[in-house]
Amino acid sequence: MGAGLTGQRPDQSSDADTCTVGIIAINGDHAAEEADGIELLRFVVTFAMSWRIWSDVQQVVGWFETDDILQRLQIIFLIACLLG
């Protein structure tokens, strides 16, 4: 059976993955609309910050894997930081 066909809920990190990809896609679209040096710099800075937060979430989930309320709140907080 495939990984997604077992009927189990995907892990919390997939929520953060989806959110991060969406944020990077929106920033990429914005940078493509007005292609100049300032927009490229804005995209690079936003991408670097998003990547760092995403990698931190992946690391925390990989270390602890407790699936408790505090870990879920931390992930929601980090996603809010990405959106903010």
N, C-alpha and C positions, 0 to 999 in steps of 0.2 A: 504494500500500500504506500501511496505517496505521503509526503510529510503533512499536507494540509487535509488529508482525507480521513484522519483518525477520529474526527468528531470532537477533538479537544480544542479549547480556546487557545488562539495564538498567544504568545507571551506578550508582556507589556511593552517590550522594546519595539515590537512591530508597530505599535501606535506612534511611538516617537519617530521611527523610521519614516512612516507615512507623512507625518507632520513636517519633518525636516525636508523631505523631498518636495513637498508642496511649497514650502517657504523658498527654497532655492529656485524652484520653477517660476514662482511669481517674480522674484528678484531678477532672474534671467530674462523673463519677458520684458520687464521694465527697462533693463539695460539694453535690450535689443531694439526697443522703440526709439530710444535716444542714444544712438551709438556715438559716444564721445569719451574722452579721457576721464571725465568726472564720473560718469556712469559706470565705466569699467572699474574705477577705484572703489566706488560704492559697492559694486557687486563683489569684488574681491574681499573687502572688509566684512561684508555681511556673510559671505560664504565661509570665511575663516571663523567667524563667531559661531555660526550655525554648526559647522563641523566640530568645533571644540565642545559645544554643549552636547551634541549627538554622541561624540565619543565618550564623554563623561557618563552619560546615561547608560551606554552600552557597558562600560566598565563596572558601574555600580550594580546593574542587573546581573552581570556575569559573576561578580564576586559574591553577592549575598543570596540572590534567588529565593528570597523569603516569601514573596507574594503576599505581603501583609499591607495594611492600610497606610502605614508610614511610607513604605516604598512607593505605593501608588500616588500618595500626595506629593512626594518628591518629584516624581515623573511629571505630574500635572503642573507643578511649579516651574520645572525646567521648560516644559512646552510653553507655558505662559511667558516665560522670559524670551523665548524665541519669537513669539507673536508680538510681544510688547515693543 
